């Protein structure tokens, strides 16, 4: 099942890239493996996948410890400051930095572990009350604050678009994030790159690619439905 699903997702990524004249190698597929057992991750790994996403700090730690070390882990969920210790040094990219306090906690843990942490700033473009992330007008200030922390590297922006029946409805969300990244990039802030746009999930990743996504986060489309209730209070939905 996993291999067949991956083939389908990769074909759809290729088609989306072709529609807008992009190279498929410029789009990174993050296989969102949250709640899924290590065996399913191994299936995707056997197919050549190396980039996986988790949204629980302790689950990432557990999988990191038992799965191949050449996996690049993406932390994509809301990160509490008291769980930063489980993520720093394990995640190759933290997608969900949405406050100066969290950035400072990641900096402190990075100093302790002697690493540099790569992060994305999470933007709540659609301003959904159930989602975490900054308003677009707040984003530049946090980017500047995080850029001053020597053990952080700001690599771009992330958003979680609303869950909609028609993916076309999310096109303006992705357009706004891309425009915001271009605006921030034009400021030429030291220690800041806007090279990554993490946007698009199972329901809408093709639209996100057409609008410039460099990283798409696909879980259900690869691993199938999950067997737990989605908690709106955590800002989660089908990924």
C-alpha positions in Angstrom: 0.0 0.0 0.0 2.7 2.5 1.0 4.7 2.0 -2.2 1.6 2.3 -4.4 0.6 5.5 -2.6 4.0 7.0 -2.9 4.1 6.3 -6.6 0.7 8.1 -6.9 1.9 11.1 -4.9 5.1 11.4 -6.8 3.2 11.2 -10.1 0.9 14.0 -8.9 3.9 16.1 -7.8 5.5 15.7 -11.2 2.3 16.7 -13.0 1.8 19.8 -10.8 5.4 20.8 -11.5 4.9 20.3 -15.3 1.8 22.5 -15.3 3.8 25.5 -14.0 7.2 24.8 -15.5 9.0 23.7 -12.3 11.5 21.0 -11.8 10.2 18.1 -9.6 13.6 17.9 -7.8 12.9 21.4 -6.4 10.0 20.0 -4.4 10.7 17.9 -1.3 8.1 15.4 -0.2 8.0 15.1 3.5 6.3 11.8 4.4 4.2 12.6 7.5 4.5 9.5 9.6 2.9 10.7 12.9 1.1 7.9 14.8 2.3 5.3 12.2 4.6 2.4 13.3 8.3 2.2 12.5 7.5 -0.7 10.1 5.5 1.6 7.8 8.3 4.1 7.8 10.7 1.3 6.9 8.4 0.5 3.9 8.7 4.1 2.6 12.4 4.1 3.4 12.9 1.0 1.3 11.3 2.9 -1.6 14.0 5.5 -1.2 12.3 8.1 1.0 14.5 9.8 3.6 12.4 12.8 4.7 9.8 12.2 7.4 7.6 14.4 9.5 6.4 14.1 13.1 4.3 16.4 15.1 4.9 15.0 18.6 8.3 15.6 20.2 8.4 12.4 22.2 7.3 10.3 19.2 10.0 11.9 17.1 12.6 11.0 19.8 11.4 7.4 19.9 11.5 6.9 16.1 14.8 8.7 15.8 16.4 6.2 18.2 15.3 3.1 16.3 15.2 4.0 12.7 18.1 4.6 10.2 20.3 7.6 11.0 20.3 8.9 7.4 16.6 9.9 7.8 16.0 13.6 7.9 13.3 14.3 10.4 11.0 17.3 10.1 9.2 18.5 13.2 5.9 19.9 12.0 3.7 20.1 15.0 3.2 22.7 17.7 6.3 22.7 19.9 6.1 23.4 23.6 9.2 24.9 25.1 9.5 22.0 27.7 9.7 19.5 24.8 12.4 21.3 22.8 15.0 19.0 24.3 13.5 16.1 22.5 13.6 17.8 19.1 16.8 19.8 19.0 19.7 17.6 17.7 17.2 15.2 16.1 15.1 17.2 13.7 16.9 18.4 10.6 14.2 21.2 10.3 11.7 22.6 12.7 8.8 23.9 10.8 6.7 25.4 13.5 8.5 28.3 15.3 5.8 30.9 16.2 7.1 32.9 19.1 10.3 34.6 20.3 10.1 32.5 23.5 10.2 29.3 21.5 13.0 30.5 19.4 15.0 31.4 22.5 14.3 27.9 24.0 15.6 26.3 20.8 18.7 28.5 20.9 19.4 27.5 24.5 19.1 23.8 23.8 21.2 24.2 20.6 23.9 25.8 22.7 23.7 23.0 25.2 24.0 20.3 22.5 26.6 22.2 20.4 24.4 22.2 17.2 22.9 24.8 14.9 19.1 24.3 14.5 17.4 25.1 11.2 13.9 26.5 11.6 10.9 27.8 9.7 8.6 30.5 11.0 5.0 29.4 11.1 2.4 31.8 9.7 -1.3 31.5 10.3 -2.1 33.0 6.9 -5.9 32.2 7.1 -6.1 33.5 10.7 -7.9 30.4 11.9 -8.6 30.4 15.6 -7.9 26.7 15.8 -4.4 27.0 14.4 -1.1 28.1 15.8 1.2 30.5 13.9 1.7 34.3 13.5 -0.3 36.7 11.6 1.3 37.8 8.4 2.0 41.3 9.8 3.8 39.8 12.9 6.1 37.6 10.9 8.9 40.0 10.0 9.5 41.0 13.6 9.9 37.4 14.7 12.2 36.7 11.8 14.4 39.6 12.9 14.4 38.4 16.6 15.3 34.8 15.6 17.9 35.9 13.2 19.9 37.5 16.1 20.2 34.1 17.8 23.6 32.6 16.6 22.6 28.9 16.9 19.5 29.3 14.7 19.2 29.4 10.9 16.0 30.8 9.5 15.3 28.9 6.3 11.9 30.1 5.3 8.2 30.0 6.2 5.5 27.4 6.9 1.7 27.5 6.9 -1.2 25.1 7.5 -4.0 26.1 5.2 -7.7 25.4 6.1 -9.2 22.0 5.4 -11.5 22.6 2.4 -13.5 20.5 0.1 -12.1 22.3 -3.0 -8.3 22.7 -2.8 -8.6 25.7 -5.1 -9.9 27.7 -2.2 -6.5 27.5 -0.6 -4.7 29.0 -3.6 -4.8 32.6 -2.1 -3.3 31.3 1.2 -0.4 29.8 -0.6 0.0 33.0 -2.7 0.1 35.1 0.4 2.8 33.0 2.0 4.9 33.2 -1.1 4.5 37.0 -1.4 5.4 37.3 2.3 8.6 35.3 1.8 9.6 37.5 -1.2 9.0 40.6 0.9 11.1 39.3 3.8 13.8 38.1 1.5 14.1 41.6 0.0 15.1 42.9 3.4 18.5 41.0 3.2 18.5 40.2 6.9 21.7 38.4 8.0 21.1 34.7 9.0 17.8 34.6 7.1 17.0 32.7 3.9 13.6 32.4 2.4 14.5 29.4 0.4 11.9 27.1 1.9 8.1 27.4 1.6 6.5 24.5 3.6 2.9 24.4 2.5 0.4 21.9 1.2 -0.8 18.7 2.6 -2.7 15.6 1.3 -5.7 17.6 0.3 -4.1 20.5 -1.5 -0.4 19.9 -2.1 -0.7 20.1 -5.9 -2.1 23.6 -5.6 0.7 24.5 -3.2 3.3 23.3 -5.6 1.7 25.4 -8.4 2.1 28.4 -6.0 5.7 27.8 -5.2 5.9 25.2 -2.3 9.3 23.7 -1.9 8.2 21.3 0.8 4.9 19.5 0.9 3.8 17.5 3.9 1.8 14.4 3.0 0.7 11.8 5.5 -2.8 10.3 4.8 -2.0 10.2 1.1 0.9 7.9 1.8 0.2 6.0 5.0 -3.6 6.0 4.9 -6.1 7.3 7.5 -5.1 7.5 11.1 -6.9 5.8 13.9 -7.3 8.8 16.3 -9.6 11.7 16.6 -8.3 15.0 15.2 -8.1 17.6 18.0 -8.9 21.0 16.8 -7.5 22.4 20.0 -4.0 21.3 18.8 -4.6 22.9 15.4 -4.4 19.5 13.7 -6.2 18.2 10.7 -5.7 15.7 7.9 -2.1 16.1 6.7 
